[in-house]
Amino acid sequence: MSPIHAIYDNGVFRPLGTVDLVAPCEVTFIPQVVEDTKQDSATAFAELSGFYALLGSGQETGITDLAARHNEHQP
């Protein structure tokens, strides 16, 4: 079995690639820090800044009750 590279964030290990395991299964491993991910997080946030700006912009629909539009995407 090959090494599994993961990011640890908020108590969870998130694999960076595919994992060849059958779920559910229990595994044991010894974490080894390979690089400081704080730089990567800052870079990722910078790359997503346009997306975050779009999410924060809001859309003017003229409808003040957004719950009324909840099912518009449903067929």
Secondary structure, 3 states (H helix, E strand, C coil): CCCCCEEEECCEEEECCCCCCCCCCCCCCCCCCCCCCHHHHHHHHHHCHHHHHHHHHCCCCCCCCHHHHCCCCCC
